[in-house]
Amino acid sequence: MLKRVAAYIRKYNMLETGSRVVIGLSGGPDSVCLFHVLSQLRAEFELDILAVHVHHGLRGDEADRDAEFVKRFSAEYEAPSVIVYVNVPAYAAEHGVSEEEAGRILRYQALRRQASKWGGGNVRVAVGHQMEDQAETILHNLFRGSSLKGLAGMSPVSGDIIRPLLCVSRQEIRDYLKRNGLSFCVDSTNETSAYTRNRIRRMLSQVCGEVNAGAVKHILAAGEKIALADEYFGNMADALWEEQGTEDKGRRCGMKVSVLRDQPDIVAGYLVMKMLRVMTGSAKDITSAHVEQICMLADGRTGRTVSLPYGLRALREYDMLWLERDREAANNDFAEENFSFSHFPYKKNQEIPQKKYTKWFDYDKIKSALSVRTRQAGDYITLKDGGHKTVKSFMIDEKIPRQQRDKILLLTEGNHVLWIVGYRISEYYKITDETKEILQVQTGGEEHGREDSGVVI
């Protein structure tokens, strides 16, 4: 087990020597195996490890038992642990998602927040997905409708998330725990049919028992082939964009209709997705229906449009297909192209500008690419007490009219909002005595002579 996992880590460059690793430790068999394996590999990779347990506010005494188990278990291996409490039912009700999805979102948010707090260089978040989890993910994505990327399953490395156990099976994990005399917790919700994952797990188990014992391996092999196909078509789209694409300062981007028409349908779809990423930096909330509607514009009349998420629209204009920001956003002083960014060293006691439309942030706390966009489900800001508040709740508390909420721009790192433009910034990214580098962000507000409210935010 140790040799296989170590080889898998090296194959996908999951960890560098001296890495810090936040381990999601639920107390279940997979996470216990993950923690134990990485603790055994500590010397080989010179790792610092931190166990993080997310208490979901479900299962009553059973959940409290799991949290206590994690504290004791991590202490046995001289590893620090953190228990994070979240309210899954409240989040699910507020955002209109299932408790299953709410738990997943809050779990990743909590793990990433702890990684950011721990900081200090090359931090990775390790989670305990194994081979059957991968097969279930592929089937789940297939059943609900997915692109090739979704059908490829989970990546061994997704940004700061690593999955070192994707190379081993559930039975191999149980055997490892037994050989090493390791106990674990059993989550009673794994037996309920209320969760989609559990129903798929039972179905897959039945298939392996009654149809083909090698079903999981065959599903994973298909996923690997699909991942290669996804990469191939993505590379084709990137090359076509580099040769034929047109971009206008982030305000819009376009492609000749003839180029789209000349491509097989699947390549045209990938090219449209490339254009969407050029405009938004993300393909989240974009469905296959959106892509199909955009592709259909290539065969439509000039002047036809399609409305899209992120305040975008697709437009057929003579021999061009354009993706552009809607006119209201394009004329807004706070449109994305009116943001300017710069960074420079921070000198202690340096005066921080108290302007509504110029903000300073701790540059070292920013770990991934920033986006300027409107709100999405899961967006939150950090408060002074270290707690979090959803952007939706903030806007309600500030009595921002409903019709204005989707027009307010946010500066974000994933779902963590640095700045609700015109209102406030996140406490997490504020300048402190520990700050070494400053990121300065300005909007069009000052350039266009807006009056400062005098409010320090």
Sequence and secondary structure as in RCSB ss.txt:
>XXXX:A:sequence
MLKRVAAYIRKYNMLETGSRVVIGLSGGPDSVCLFHVLSQLRAEFELDILAVHVHHGLRGDEADRDAEFVKRFSA
EYEAPSVIVYVNVPAYAAEHGVSEEEAGRILRYQALRRQASKWGGGNVRVAVGHQMEDQAETILHNLFRGSSLKG
LAGMSPVSGDIIRPLLCVSRQEIRDYLKRNGLSFCVDSTNETSAYTRNRIRRMLSQVCGEVNAGAVKHILAAGEK
IALADEYFGNMADALWEEQGTEDKGRRCGMKVSVLRDQPDIVAGYLVMKMLRVMTGSAKDITSAHVEQICMLADG
RTGRTVSLPYGLRALREYDMLWLERDREAANNDFAEENFSFSHFPYKKNQEIPQKKYTKWFDYDKIKSALSVRTR
QAGDYITLKDGGHKTVKSFMIDEKIPRQQRDKILLLTEGNHVLWIVGYRISEYYKITDETKEILQVQTGGEEHGR
EDSGVVI
>XXXX:A:secstr
 HHHHHHHHHHTT   TT EEEEE  SSHHHHHHHHHHHHTHHHHT EEEEEEEE S SHHHHHHHHHHHHHHHH
HTT  EEEEE  HHHHHHHHT  HHHHHHHHHHHHHHHHHHHH SS EEEE    HHHHHHHHHHHHHH   HHH
HT   SEETTEE TTTTS HHHHHHHHHHTT      GGGG SSSHHHHHHHHHHHHHHHT TTHHHHHHHHHHH
HHHHHHHHHHHHHHHHHHH EEETTTEEEEEHHHHHHS HHHHHHHHHHHHHHHHS  TT  HHHHHHHHHHTTS
 TT EEEETTTEEEEEETTEEEEEE HHHHTSTT GGG EEEEEE  TT     BTTEEEEEGGG  S  EEE  
 TT EEE TTS EEEHHHHHHHTT  HHHHTTS EEEETTEEEEETTTEE GGGS  TT  EEEEEE HHHHTT 
       
